[in-house]
Amino acid sequence: MNKPVYFDYAAATPTDPRVIEKMVESLCIDGTFANPHAKDHVYGWEAAEAVENAREQVADLIGASALEITFTSGATESNNLAIFGLAKGLKEKGDKRCHIITSKIEHKAILEACEILEKEGYKVTYLTPRPDGVITSQMVDDAITDETFLVTIAQANSVLGAISDIHEIASVCHKKGVFFHSDTAQSIGYLKMDYDNSDIDMVTLTCEKVCGPKGVGALYVKRSSNVPLFAQIYGGGQEKGLRGGTVPTHEVVGLGQAFEILKKEGKKDHERFKLLRARLIDGIKDLEGLKINQSENNLPNILSISFENIDGHMLLPTLSAIAASTGSACSSSNLKPSYILKAIGLSDEMARASIRLSFGRFTTKDQIDTVVHELNDKIPKLRESGSMWNVRK
């Protein structure tokens, strides 16, 4: 059986063969497989050197110092370290501020962390985005109070691809003495970075969306910001005491290699994504009832679309030639509308009848054409069958 074309790059990407090659070298007896914290022999020294080389590669991509990079197990842990670590760190210093600002369309790793702090007595403001999914600096400025200690807004949304100007938002926060954090899981390497020359205090980094391995990430923490972070995982004092546990050399090496490739090829990838997106939209623009849930200010490799008068429960099963996502939280008993699509004003019905098409480095024009053909072939049939069902009902 032929597999469907893969259009869920916003969830996970295939690992670049060049990254795999470097990771394998760190797993073999002749490579840098050893514990990088082993200080008594050459194997440990070589592993430590590989880890620090990867740290330099990460820092080089984002415009930072290697001393500002803390390795983690991924974006979720980095987000938790930024939010919980700062909350506890400020509390230990006697800072009584207890207000956080975020948005309704952040990743669950952000939202659930904020919800936990709410239960502990913190106050959280959840900003409503514009209909195109953008959070503006004015929204943030209006929400900041004397109690605010942290603003956390993603640079680009995972379902909509909508881009918020985090550098401008960070400047607003900086002027008011508020720390700013951003999750850049979807945007890293494709949008403005240069973090040491910005007012951004902390950035969550991962490579699983840019053809690197899963299970590894990093948190950038600006040295000049003097962010009082408390560790969330304790062990042997690794990562300057911010993250206990043995650093997985092969994973970190993969992260570094993925970021090095991204620095060299990211701009070229980004331009190609624009062409693929234009080809995709041009091929489906005449579909009846089509709604594109985006403006022009979005990542070119994420396209969120909805269809009027479509049974959302049948959408993905019908589009059998495409491996994609609805952007919804699914359970065995029902299909819940995406909280992100709801936040930008879509009805339950339109949110359910939505699909996120995301592509990347290995996507071809032929695969774009397969998606175009599948949508043009199946959506009218799905609408017709839905109408007939409604008549019988």
N, C-alpha and C positions, 0 to 999 in steps of 0.2 A: 504494500500500500504506500502510495506517495504521501509524504508528509506535507502539511500545509506550509505556506511561506511564513517565515517568522517576522512578525511585526509587533513585538513586545519588548523592544530594546529599552524602554523606560523602566521595565521591571528588572531585566538582567540582559547582559550582552554576552555573546560568545567570546571566549578569551583569545586574544591575538596570539598566533603561533610564536611570535617573537617573545612574547611574555612567558608563554609556556616553556620555551627553551631555557630561559633564564631561571625559572622556578625549578625546573628539573635539575639544573646544575647545583641548586642549593639543597637537593635531597639525596644526592649520591655520595658515596664514600670518598670520591675524588673531588667533591665540591665543598660548599660551605654549609654542610648539614648540621654542624655542632651547635651547642647552646652558646649564643653570642655573649652570655654573661659568664662563661667559663674563662677565667683569667689566667689559668695555670699552664696552658699549652697552646700550640700554634693553631689547632683546629678552632678553638674558641676565638682566638684573635682574628682569624680569617672570617669567621661568621660575623663577628662584631664589625669588621671593616665593611662587609656586605650590607649590614643594617645601616651603618652610617652613610654609606654611598647612596642607599635608597632615600635616606632622610634628606640628603643634599638634592637628589632629583626632585623630590616633592617640593622642597623649598624653592628650587630654581624655577619650577613651573609657575608658582603663585606669587613670586616676587617677595620672598621672605628669607629669614635666616633659618638654618637647620636647627638652631637652638629653640626655635619657636614651634617645632613640630613634635607632637606626642602621638605615638602609634596606638591604635585601639583595634577592637575586633570589627569595626565597621561604623557606618554612619549613625546607627541607633545608639551605640555606646558613646560616640562622640557627642551626640545631642544630649544624652543623659549627663555626661560629664560636664558639659557647658552649663546646663540648667541647674542640676542638683549641686554640682560642685561650687558654682558661684553663690547659690542661695546659702549653702552651709558656710562657705568661706566668709561671706559678709556678716553672717550671724555671729560667727566666732570673733569677728573684729568689733562687734558691738554696733554694727550698722543696722538700724531698725527698719529700713525701707522694706516693704513687703508687696510691691506691685510689679507685675510682669505684663508686657504687651506682646501679643502675637496675633495671628490671623485665624479665621475660621477654616482656611484651606491649607494649613500646614500639614506636614506628614504626621501620622499617628505617634511617632516617636517624640514629637514636640508636644502635641496636644495632650497625650496621656501623662507626660511628665508634668505639665502644667496642672492637669486635673488632680494629680497626687498632691502637689503643693497647695492647691486650693483646700484640700481636706485638712491640711496642716495649718490653715489660717491665712495663707497668702491670697492676695487678690489678683485676678487675671482679667485683662480686657482682651476680648477676641474681636479683632477688627473685621468688618464686612468688606470684601474686596469690591472693586468696580465690576461691572458686568463682564469685562474682559479678563478678570482675574488678577488685576494689578493692585498692589498696595502702594499708596503714595506716601511721600515724606510728610505731606500736610496731614494725612490721617494720623500718622504717628505723632506728629507735633501736637495735634489737638488732644491726643489721648494721654500724653505724659503728664504726670503729677509730681508733687514733691516726694511721693512714696515710691516712685518708679525706680527700679534698679537694673532692669533688663528688658530689652526689646529683642525678639527673635523672629526674623522674617526670612523666608527662603528667597534665594535669588531667582529661581524659576520653579513654577509649579509642576508637579509630576504628572498631572492629568491634563492640564490645559497648555502647559508650556509657557504660560504667561510670565513675563519678566518684570520684576520690580527693581528699581534703582537702589540697590543696597548701599552704594557709596554715598548717595545723597541722604538716605535715611540715617546712615551712621553719622553723618555730619550733624544732623539735627540732634541725635542722641548725645554726641560728644559735647555740643554746646551746653547741654543741660546736665552734664555729669552722669549720664546713663550709659551702661555698658550695652554694646550691640553684638549680636551673634547671628550668623546666617548658615543655613544648611544649603550647600552648593552641590548636592549629590547629582542633580540633573544637569547642572550648567558648567561644572568645572572644566576649564580648558577652552570653552567656547565664548565666554563673556569676560568682561573686564575683571582682572584680578589685582595685581600690584598692591597687595594688602599692606605692606609696610609703609606705603605712601598714601594710605587712606586712613579713615577714622574707625575702621572696622576692628573690633577687639578679638573676636573669635570666629573661626570658620570651620564647619564640619566638612571633611574631605573623604571621598571614597572613590574606588576605581571600577566598581562592578558595572557602572553604566557606560564606561569608556573602554571596554574590552580588556579589563583586568580581572583578577580573581575576586571571588566573594570571601567574606570572613576577615577582611582587613580594612582599616581606615585610619584616619588621623584627625587630630584636632589642632588647628593653628591657634596659638595664643600669643598675641602681640606682647613683646617684652616691655615696651614703653608704656603699656596700659596698666601694668601692675595689677593684673586680674587675680584676685585672691581665691584661687581654685582649691577645693579639697578633693582628694582622690575618692573614687567610688569603688575601686577594686584594690585590695591590699594583698601584698605578698612579700616580695623580696626588695621592694623599693625601686623597682625598675622604672624606666621612663621618667627620671628625675623625681621619683616619688609620686608621680601623678597617676600611674597605672601599673599595679603589681602584676606579675606573671611573666613567664618566659616569652620573649618576643619571637613569633614564628618567622624565622629567617626567610623561608621560601615565599611566604605570603607577602612580607614586606618588600622583598626583592621584586616580586610581581607588581606590587603597587608602584614602586619606583620606576620600573621599566615601562609600565603603562603610561605613567605621567611623562616620561622622557619622550615616548613616541607621540603623545598628545601635544607636547610643546613643538615638535617638529612638523606634525601633520594635522594638528587640530584646525588650523585656518583653512587648509585645503578640504578637510572633511566637512567643515561648516558650509563652505561655498557649494560643495556637491549636494549637501542636504537641501539647500535652497532650490536647486534645480529639480531634485527628486520630488520635493513638496509641490512645486509648481506643476510638475507632470501629473502628480496624483490629483490635485485639486481640479486641474483642467479636465481630467478624465471623468470626474464624477459631478461636476458643477451643475449639470442639467438634470440630476436625479430629483424627482418630485419629493417635496417635503424635507429636503436636506437643509440642515442648519449647522454651520461651522461655529463652534463655541470659542472663537478666538478673534483677536485683532491682528494687526501686522506686527505688533511688538511681542513676539513669542519665539521660542526655540523652533527652528525650522524642521527638526526631526520628530516633533510631537504634534499630532493632529487629532483634535477631539471633535467628533461629529455626532449629530443626533438626527433622528428621522421621525417625522410626524406620522401618527396613525400606524405605528409598528408595535407589535407585541414584544416587549423587551425580553421576556423569558425565552423567546425563540430566536433572538437576534444572532448571538454567537453560534448556537447549534446549526443554524441555517447557513452561516458563512463558513462552511467547512473547509474551504481552501485557504483560510486565513487564521493564523495563530496570533490573536490579539487580546485585548482586555476591554471590558466594559467600563472600567474605572469604578466599579461598584463592589460593595462588600457582599459576597455571596454566602449563603448558608444552604443547608440541605433542604430547607423547607420553603425558602422565599428568596426573592431577589430585591435587596434593599437599594433604593436610589443612592447614588454617590453623594456623600456629604459635600464634596467639592462642587459638583454641578448644581446641587441645591443652593449652595451659598452664593452662586452667581445668578440665581433667579430662575433656574429651570424648574418646571413642574416635575412631580414624581414620575409622570408618564414619559416625559421627554428625557429625564435623567436615566430612566431604565432603558430607553431605546437609544442608547448612546454607545459609541465604541471609540477607544483610543488606539490610533494607529501610530506606532513609534518605530523608527528604523534607525540604521546606523552604518558603521564602517563597511560592513559586508553586504549591504542591501544593493541590489542591482536594478537597472531600469526594467528588466524583464519581470522582476518580482513586483515592482510598482504596477506594471501592466496587468499582472495576474490579479492584484487587488482591485484594480479598476474594473476588470472584467467581472470579477466575482460580485462586486457591489452592484454594478449595472444589471447583472443577470438575476441576482437573488432578491434584492430589495423590492423591486416591483412585484415579484411573486409573493413575497412575505406580506406586503401591504394588501395584496388581493386576497390572500388567505385570511388575513386578519379582518378584512371588511366582511368577508363571507361569514366568519365566525361571529362577528358582531350582529349581522343580520339574523342568523339563526338564534343567537342569544335573545 
